[in-house]
Amino acid sequence: MLFTTRTIRSVAQVWTDRVRALVARLPASAEAAQRIIQQLRNAGALSPETAQRYHARSKMEEAVFLELLHQGVIREPMPGRYYLDERAADTVPKPVFIS
């Protein structure tokens, strides 16, 4: 057969991965990632026992949060509770400011 049949789910997954890759490359995303990481540190969410709820303030912040979750920088030990994996956080790029 000339064309293969894909499920809507598999097509959506491909597009989701593409959008995540794009968001991760945006200059503002490194700054947003560091802001999220600092918020979790300030809240003391550094282990499964101290996991906290998190509410994004914008669509950009939500996308960056989901990317950090996907990368394993943020962990979800229980539904709706998150904590920072400090080892993985060291791999997140720092924002670069050009003056």
Residue pairs with C-beta under 8 A, 6 or more apart in sequence:
19 63
20 63
20 66
20 67
20 70
23 29
23 60
23 63
23 64
23 67
24 67
26 60
27 95
27 96
28 60
29 60
29 63
29 64
29 67
30 92
30 93
30 94
30 95
30 96
31 95
32 60
32 61
32 64
33 64
33 67
33 68
33 73
33 92
33 93
34 92
34 94
34 95
35 61
36 54
36 61
36 64
36 65
36 68
36 74
37 68
37 73
37 84
37 89
37 92
39 54
40 46
40 52
40 54
40 74
40 82
40 83
40 84
41 84
43 52
44 50
44 52
45 51
45 52
45 82
45 83
45 84
46 83
46 84
46 86
47 83
48 75
48 77
48 78
48 83
50 83
51 75
51 76
51 77
51 78
51 81
51 82
51 83
52 81
52 82
52 83
53 80
53 81
53 82
54 65
54 74
54 82
56 62
56 65
65 74
68 74
68 92
69 75
69 76
69 82
71 88
71 91
71 92
72 85
72 88
73 84
73 85
73 88
73 89
73 91
73 92
74 82
74 83
74 84
74 85
75 82
75 83
75 84
75 85
76 82
77 83
